[in-house]
């Protein structure tokens, strides 16, 4: 099954951070350089994550696989519409979207950059379909670097080569 989300190899990052704030600062710096977000993006996405957690416990889908977070913020902080994938060298704790009191170790972020609020629901639905795809989480969990992540995404998603 092909999921209708476009991924470019240049939108896949491998990062190392001690906590969410450091992670969002690192990612924000990269995205500002590329012109994808405004200067205040990092702060906005960090503050939103504190109020509305985005981690998903993926263990019921694939036990032992990676947990995922889907951080995002309001359209005014984004200059583009895409999903940026971050593979963390070590998991970082995020609060569970369903049970906000539960901390989950997250290894992957699928960060939504969206300057068009009318498409947010479709992007989220497509991501959820992707995460539930047969063997997706198993293969994603075995990815050792950004190139491996890109190869997994090519199997399951509408990948735009760049």
Order of alpha helices (4+ residues) and beta strands (2+ residues): beta-beta-alpha-alpha-beta-beta-beta-beta-alpha-alpha-alpha-beta
